[in-house]
Amino acid sequence: MSIEDEYAYIVNERLAPVDFKAAGYPNLQAVYDAYIPGVNS
């Protein structure tokens, strides 16, 4: 999703925190570590 499309969700507070356990990760850092280096910075 492009930032232009995401913006409406962000400003209207339609986002929820990542439930890392439901996604199969032991902690939030594991979610970050699953991404290609530099994607989440």
Summary of the structure (lengths in Angstrom):
residues: 41
radius of gyration: 12.4
end to end distance: 17.1
largest distance: 31.4
contacts: 60
relative contact order: 0.11
helix: 37%
strand: 0%
